[in-house]
Amino acid sequence: MQKYKLTIALFIISILAFSLMQINNVQAKSPFEVEVGLSYSHSSNNRLNVSGYSVVEVVNVGRLEVRKIKRDILISQAKLRYNKPGYSIEAVIPIKTQRESIIKYADTTEEGEPVEELKTATGLGDITLNFQKEFKNRNDNFNLGIKTTTGQRFSGSNDISFGTGFYGLKVGYSKLKQIDPIVLFGSVNYFWNIEKNDVNPGDTIQYSLGLVYALTQNLSINTRIEHSITSSIYRSNQKVVGSSVNASSLYIGTNYANEEGSSVDFMLGIGLTEDSPDFSLQINKPYYF
């Protein structure tokens, strides 16, 4: 709990610090921009572990164990952007706090009450660098990204990792279509996770579709669906069974901008597949210099 409070406190302090600078104009005085964000996600699943053999289809002899795993992740994130007409460069720096609760409900070889195992850690995630190029009509964008391996890993009783341990490259394309008062948007991205130490972590294809609807001059609502498919992991050319990921989420949010042009984004996410977080909440606020 103390680590959660520390992450939230750092986020609030950063907002207050920028607010005191009175950076509220929608038109940037310089090419530099900082976006501060805080996101929370929760996921849970049940696992049935069987160690033994089956006499018939519905009768198992051996060890039977039921576990419920609950995971909460809090991310305080800073996006540093350099904007010029036609292109932008961005660095994304995440600080993560993760808490895992593993509850063992039943075990045929033991007796007693359910046992809970807790894991918590706070650390730096994988820093990413992004380059975005606008085409002439400003409704089409080409994206190129590089993911580093700065994510910290905690061994021992915690055994939590904030990074994949693999460098990655991203290539993407996005497009906007304005139909007043609605803006339609979509994107498609390909992530290449680079093989290392005879381990191929699999590649990812991701796409998203959504729309923004302007309610007033200062308030808009938006929704989008995001879907990503990651191929299986291979170790020494051997497929790791069950390592592929199919994640899909529905996001609903709003954006408010005051008369000075300062804006804030709120986004609520709902998981649509087993590999997605059950629930997520994001808050982002950009600051212009």
Buried (B, 14 or more C-beta within 10 A) or exposed (E): EEBBEBBBEBBEEBBEEBEEEEBBEEEBEEBEBBBBBBBBBBBBEEEEEEEEEEEEEEEBEEEBBBBBBBBBBBBBBBBBBEBEEEEBBBBBBBBBBBBBBBBBEEBBEEEEEEEEEEBBBBBBBBBBBBBBEBEEEEBEBBBEBEBBBBBBEBEEEBEBBBBBBBBBBBEBBBBBEEEEEEBEBBBBBBBBBEEEEEBBBBBBEBBBBBBBEBEEEEEBBBBBEBBBBBBBBBEEEEBBEEBBBEBBBBBBBBBEBEEEEBBBBBBBBEBBEEBBBBBBBBBBBBBBE
